[in-house]
Structures are given as structure tokens and as C-alpha cells.
Amino acid sequence: MIPPVPPASSGQWARADRGLAALLRWGSLVCFVALLLLVSGEILIRFVPVFSLGWADEIVELSFAWMVFLGTAALWRSREHITIDFILQSLAGSRLGRALEVLLSLLALGFLAVFTWEGWLLTVQAVGNRTPILELPKPLWYAALPVSGIVMIGYSLHRCARAIRLGRQGAGLRSGQPG
């Protein structure tokens, strides 16, 4: 596995990165706990029918959507998302390895751009629709797609720029010029 990109050591960007990481992790965790409690409650209510949790299905769907996409963005940030990286590992530190990393980042950016755009269109198309029981706006469900897409695009751009910067520094060091 490729090691995670080290965060910036100090400054506003580093604080923003740590805050975003915490938001992604805690958001996923809160959604997971809501899912756990509501689904457990629905199962319990089936055996002991004291009251109805018909409204819980809507919150379960909402929590699941946000848990999946916030969790995906958190994993993308820390490079723990599923990846096949044995080629990158074998080429680590070389010019070809950095070029491959840039190429893969650009391919990921292309996918993420389409993903984010289509998620945005889906969110906009849902404006005006509401859930049947709680009357929540449906765009809340779909907004998880463009939000997570924007986060992943940001981290992909950072990785791509870092790989390019490291390639230039390495070339400068080999040629005797300052990086």
C-alpha cells in the first residue's frame, strides 16, 4: 500500500485539513451509530410491537447515504480506499513512478469530475421533492454525492500537484539546479 500523504505540518491549510478529516470521520461515525440504533430498534419492534418506527426508514436511508460517501471521502483522504498499487510501490521514488502517479491522479480526477457533476444534477433534479412521512427535502440524500466528490477532487489535486512538485525537485537536484 502507498503510504498516506503526510499532512502539512502547520498553518491554516493543515488546520483545515485536520478539521475536514475530523468532520469526515465523525460524520461517518454519527451516521453509522444512527443506522445501528434505528435498524436495531426496527428489529426489536418486530418482535415486541409496542409502537411503530415507520418514519425510521427515511432516516436509515439518509444516514446510509451520508455514511457511505463521507466514509469514502475520509478513506480517499488518507489513501486507505481500495487500490491496486503494487506497480506504484515497485516504481516508488522513480521518475516513472511519479509520472504514473500523476496519470492515475488525472484519471481519478476525470472520474470524480463526472461523479460530482452527475451527483450535483441529481441533487438539483430532486429539489421540490419531499419524503412521504417526515417531509424532509430529498436533495439532502443526493447532496452527499457532490459534497464527497468535491472533497475527493481536492485531495486528488493535492496528490497530483505533490507528485509533479516532487518530480521537479528531483530533476533539479539531479541537474544541480535548486528545486
Buried (B, 14 or more C-beta within 10 A) or exposed (E): EEEEBEBBEEEEEEEEBEEBBEBBBEBBBBBBEBBEBBBEBBEEBEEEEEEEBEBBBBBBEBBBBBBBBBBBBBBBBBBEBEBEBEEBEEBEEEEEBBBBBBEBBEEBBEEBEEBBEEBBEBBEEBEEEEBEEEEBBBBBBBBBBBBBBBBBBBBBBBBBEBBBEBBEEBEEEEEEEEE
